[in-house]
Amino acid sequence: MNNIFFRIGSLNAATSIIISAIGGHKPWELDRKLTFNTAFNLHITSSIGMIISSYRTTNVAFLSATLFLIGSSLFSGVAYYRCFSNDKKFNRLMPSGGSMIILAWCLLALS
């Protein structure tokens, strides 16, 4: 088991719950609320992916966990920033983050 990704994944999951609790009480318009919910969903599922990856000892699983971390940071991090600041200047990074998360799940299946 790769303890570092188990710990990062667990802390990432806790962070997603904290952010969800904070953002869930905001009176945002529907578009921002939907973006926030999507960010949370990908954040929590990427955390779970990291935790699962930590139980595999292959290089592919290590790469998968790394992509979960980077992908969730790019997608969810940018989406959270957009929701809380209403600034869309980093939105172009979100598709790359989402693609990394998809690739991470595919690599995990191969590990």
C-alpha atoms as an extended CHARMM CRD file, in Angstrom:
* protein
*
       111  EXT
         1         1  MET       CA              0.0000000000        0.0000000000        0.0000000000  PROA      1               0.0000000000
         2         2  ASN       CA              1.2080000000        3.4790000000       -0.8670000000  PROA      2               0.0000000000
         3         3  ASN       CA              0.6000000000        5.3240000000        2.4000000000  PROA      3               0.0000000000
         4         4  ILE       CA              1.1490000000        8.7870000000        0.9670000000  PROA      4               0.0000000000
         5         5  PHE       CA             -1.7420000000        8.5050000000       -1.4790000000  PROA      5               0.0000000000
         6         6  PHE       CA             -3.9250000000        6.8850000000        1.1560000000  PROA      6               0.0000000000
         7         7  ARG       CA             -3.3110000000        9.8830000000        3.4120000000  PROA      7               0.0000000000
         8         8  ILE       CA             -3.6450000000       12.4720000000        0.6550000000  PROA      8               0.0000000000
         9         9  GLY       CA             -6.8370000000       10.8120000000       -0.6080000000  PROA      9               0.0000000000
        10        10  SER       CA             -8.3220000000       10.7210000000        2.8840000000  PROA      10              0.0000000000
        11        11  LEU       CA             -7.4400000000       14.3510000000        3.5860000000  PROA      11              0.0000000000
        12        12  ASN       CA             -8.7100000000       15.3090000000        0.1410000000  PROA      12              0.0000000000
        13        13  ALA       CA            -12.0440000000       13.6230000000        0.9260000000  PROA      13              0.0000000000
        14        14  ALA       CA            -12.2620000000       15.4910000000        4.2350000000  PROA      14              0.0000000000
        15        15  THR       CA            -11.4790000000       18.7430000000        2.4310000000  PROA      15              0.0000000000
        16        16  SER       CA            -14.2280000000       18.0940000000       -0.1070000000  PROA      16              0.0000000000
        17        17  ILE       CA            -16.7560000000       17.6500000000        2.7060000000  PROA      17              0.0000000000
        18        18  ILE       CA            -15.6100000000       20.8780000000        4.3940000000  PROA      18              0.0000000000
        19        19  ILE       CA            -15.8610000000       22.8290000000        1.1180000000  PROA      19              0.0000000000
        20        20  SER       CA            -19.2570000000       21.2700000000        0.4550000000  PROA      20              0.0000000000
        21        21  ALA       CA            -20.5030000000       22.3750000000        3.8580000000  PROA      21              0.0000000000
        22        22  ILE       CA            -19.2890000000       25.9200000000        3.2720000000  PROA      22              0.0000000000
        23        23  GLY       CA            -20.5530000000       26.2170000000       -0.3050000000  PROA      23              0.0000000000
        24        24  GLY       CA            -23.8100000000       24.4130000000        0.3330000000  PROA      24              0.0000000000
        25        25  HSD       CA            -25.1250000000       27.3590000000        2.3020000000  PROA      25              0.0000000000
        26        26  LYS       CA            -24.3790000000       29.9910000000       -0.3300000000  PROA      26              0.0000000000
        27        27  PRO       CA            -27.3870000000       31.5520000000       -2.0800000000  PROA      27              0.0000000000
        28        28  TRP       CA            -25.8590000000       31.1350000000       -5.5470000000  PROA      28              0.0000000000
        29        29  GLU       CA            -27.7450000000       31.2470000000       -8.8230000000  PROA      29              0.0000000000
        30        30  LEU       CA            -28.4220000000       27.8830000000      -10.4640000000  PROA      30              0.0000000000
        31        31  ASP       CA            -25.3800000000       27.9110000000      -12.7820000000  PROA      31              0.0000000000
        32        32  ARG       CA            -22.9100000000       28.4080000000       -9.9390000000  PROA      32              0.0000000000
        33        33  LYS       CA            -24.7100000000       25.8610000000       -7.7650000000  PROA      33              0.0000000000
        34        34  LEU       CA            -24.5170000000       23.2310000000      -10.5480000000  PROA      34              0.0000000000
        35        35  THR       CA            -20.8250000000       23.9790000000      -11.1060000000  PROA      35              0.0000000000
        36        36  PHE       CA            -20.2000000000       23.6630000000       -7.3850000000  PROA      36              0.0000000000
        37        37  ASN       CA            -22.0370000000       20.3250000000       -7.1690000000  PROA      37              0.0000000000
        38        38  THR       CA            -20.1000000000       18.9410000000      -10.1330000000  PROA      38              0.0000000000
        39        39  ALA       CA            -16.8300000000       20.0800000000       -8.5640000000  PROA      39              0.0000000000
        40        40  PHE       CA            -17.7430000000       18.3800000000       -5.3000000000  PROA      40              0.0000000000
        41        41  ASN       CA            -18.7400000000       15.1380000000       -7.0400000000  PROA      41              0.0000000000
        42        42  LEU       CA            -15.4680000000       14.9340000000       -8.9540000000  PROA      42              0.0000000000
        43        43  HSD       CA            -13.4800000000       15.9690000000       -5.8830000000  PROA      43              0.0000000000
        44        44  ILE       CA            -14.9220000000       13.2410000000       -3.6550000000  PROA      44              0.0000000000
        45        45  THR       CA            -14.7580000000       10.5190000000       -6.3310000000  PROA      45              0.0000000000
        46        46  SER       CA            -11.1480000000       11.4350000000       -7.1300000000  PROA      46              0.0000000000
        47        47  SER       CA            -10.3600000000       11.1520000000       -3.4310000000  PROA      47              0.0000000000
        48        48  ILE       CA            -11.8520000000        7.6800000000       -3.4030000000  PROA      48              0.0000000000
        49        49  GLY       CA             -9.8520000000        6.8420000000       -6.5200000000  PROA      49              0.0000000000
        50        50  MET       CA             -6.6440000000        7.9220000000       -4.7780000000  PROA      50              0.0000000000
        51        51  ILE       CA             -7.4660000000        5.7630000000       -1.7770000000  PROA      51              0.0000000000
        52        52  ILE       CA             -8.1870000000        2.7480000000       -4.0020000000  PROA      52              0.0000000000
        53        53  SER       CA             -4.9820000000        3.3760000000       -5.9760000000  PROA      53              0.0000000000
        54        54  SER       CA             -2.9770000000        3.3700000000       -2.7640000000  PROA      54              0.0000000000
        55        55  TYR       CA             -3.7860000000       -0.3180000000       -2.2710000000  PROA      55              0.0000000000
        56        56  ARG       CA             -2.1170000000       -1.2420000000       -5.5630000000  PROA      56              0.0000000000
        57        57  THR       CA              1.6620000000       -1.3890000000       -5.7400000000  PROA      57              0.0000000000
        58        58  THR       CA              2.2230000000       -0.9840000000       -9.4720000000  PROA      58              0.0000000000
        59        59  ASN       CA              3.7270000000        2.0180000000      -11.2150000000  PROA      59              0.0000000000
        60        60  VAL       CA              0.4760000000        2.3510000000      -13.1510000000  PROA      60              0.0000000000
        61        61  ALA       CA             -1.4630000000        2.7030000000       -9.8770000000  PROA      61              0.0000000000
        62        62  PHE       CA              1.0160000000        5.3370000000       -8.6970000000  PROA      62              0.0000000000
        63        63  LEU       CA              0.4770000000        7.2570000000      -11.9430000000  PROA      63              0.0000000000
        64        64  SER       CA             -3.2800000000        6.8480000000      -11.5410000000  PROA      64              0.0000000000
        65        65  ALA       CA             -3.2040000000        8.3020000000       -8.0250000000  PROA      65              0.0000000000
        66        66  THR       CA             -1.0330000000       11.1770000000       -9.2190000000  PROA      66              0.0000000000
        67        67  LEU       CA             -3.4910000000       11.9520000000      -12.0180000000  PROA      67              0.0000000000
        68        68  PHE       CA             -6.4030000000       11.8430000000       -9.5670000000  PROA      68              0.0000000000
        69        69  LEU       CA             -4.6350000000       14.4440000000       -7.4410000000  PROA      69              0.0000000000
        70        70  ILE       CA             -3.6570000000       16.7520000000      -10.3010000000  PROA      70              0.0000000000
        71        71  GLY       CA             -6.9490000000       16.3000000000      -12.1410000000  PROA      71              0.0000000000
        72        72  SER       CA             -9.1060000000       17.0450000000       -9.1280000000  PROA      72              0.0000000000
        73        73  SER       CA             -6.9500000000       20.0660000000       -8.3110000000  PROA      73              0.0000000000
        74        74  LEU       CA             -7.3380000000       21.4390000000      -11.8200000000  PROA      74              0.0000000000
        75        75  PHE       CA            -11.0200000000       20.6610000000      -12.2590000000  PROA      75              0.0000000000
        76        76  SER       CA            -12.4950000000       21.0210000000       -8.7800000000  PROA      76              0.0000000000
        77        77  GLY       CA            -10.0240000000       23.6490000000       -7.6080000000  PROA      77              0.0000000000
        78        78  VAL       CA            -10.7940000000       25.9020000000      -10.5650000000  PROA      78              0.0000000000
        79        79  ALA       CA            -14.5340000000       25.2520000000      -10.2630000000  PROA      79              0.0000000000
        80        80  TYR       CA            -14.4890000000       26.1060000000       -6.5480000000  PROA      80              0.0000000000
        81        81  TYR       CA            -12.5060000000       29.2540000000       -7.3150000000  PROA      81              0.0000000000
        82        82  ARG       CA            -15.0540000000       30.1930000000       -9.9750000000  PROA      82              0.0000000000
        83        83  CYS       CA            -17.9740000000       29.6390000000       -7.6220000000  PROA      83              0.0000000000
        84        84  PHE       CA            -16.5600000000       31.5390000000       -4.6740000000  PROA      84              0.0000000000
        85        85  SER       CA            -15.0330000000       34.4190000000       -6.6510000000  PROA      85              0.0000000000
        86        86  ASN       CA            -17.3210000000       34.5360000000       -9.7180000000  PROA      86              0.0000000000
        87        87  ASP       CA            -14.0870000000       34.8570000000      -11.7520000000  PROA      87              0.0000000000
        88        88  LYS       CA            -13.9030000000       32.6370000000      -14.8460000000  PROA      88              0.0000000000
        89        89  LYS       CA            -10.3300000000       33.3700000000      -15.9370000000  PROA      89              0.0000000000
        90        90  PHE       CA             -9.0280000000       29.8660000000      -15.1210000000  PROA      90              0.0000000000
        91        91  ASN       CA            -11.9430000000       27.9160000000      -16.6610000000  PROA      91              0.0000000000
        92        92  ARG       CA             -9.7650000000       26.7780000000      -19.5630000000  PROA      92              0.0000000000
        93        93  LEU       CA             -7.9400000000       24.4370000000      -17.1460000000  PROA      93              0.0000000000
        94        94  MET       CA            -11.0640000000       22.4880000000      -16.2070000000  PROA      94              0.0000000000
        95        95  PRO       CA            -11.2350000000       20.2310000000      -19.3080000000  PROA      95              0.0000000000
        96        96  SER       CA             -7.6140000000       19.1580000000      -18.7340000000  PROA      96              0.0000000000
        97        97  GLY       CA             -8.4240000000       18.2980000000      -15.1340000000  PROA      97              0.0000000000
        98        98  GLY       CA            -11.4940000000       16.3180000000      -16.1350000000  PROA      98              0.0000000000
        99        99  SER       CA             -9.4960000000       14.4380000000      -18.7670000000  PROA      99              0.0000000000
       100       100  MET       CA             -6.8560000000       13.5470000000      -16.1880000000  PROA      100             0.0000000000
       101       101  ILE       CA             -9.5290000000       12.1470000000      -13.8850000000  PROA      101             0.0000000000
       102       102  ILE       CA            -10.9360000000       10.0090000000      -16.7110000000  PROA      102             0.0000000000
       103       103  LEU       CA             -7.4410000000        8.7760000000      -17.5720000000  PROA      103             0.0000000000
       104       104  ALA       CA             -6.7680000000        8.0650000000      -13.8800000000  PROA      104             0.0000000000
       105       105  TRP       CA             -9.8010000000        5.7840000000      -13.6790000000  PROA      105             0.0000000000
       106       106  CYS       CA             -8.7580000000        3.9820000000      -16.8790000000  PROA      106             0.0000000000
       107       107  LEU       CA             -5.2300000000        3.4740000000      -15.5640000000  PROA      107             0.0000000000
       108       108  LEU       CA             -6.5740000000        2.2220000000      -12.2570000000  PROA      108             0.0000000000
       109       109  ALA       CA             -8.5420000000       -0.4120000000      -14.1730000000  PROA      109             0.0000000000
       110       110  LEU       CA             -5.2860000000       -1.5290000000      -15.8030000000  PROA      110             0.0000000000
       111       111  SER       CA             -3.1690000000       -1.5470000000      -12.6360000000  PROA      111             0.0000000000
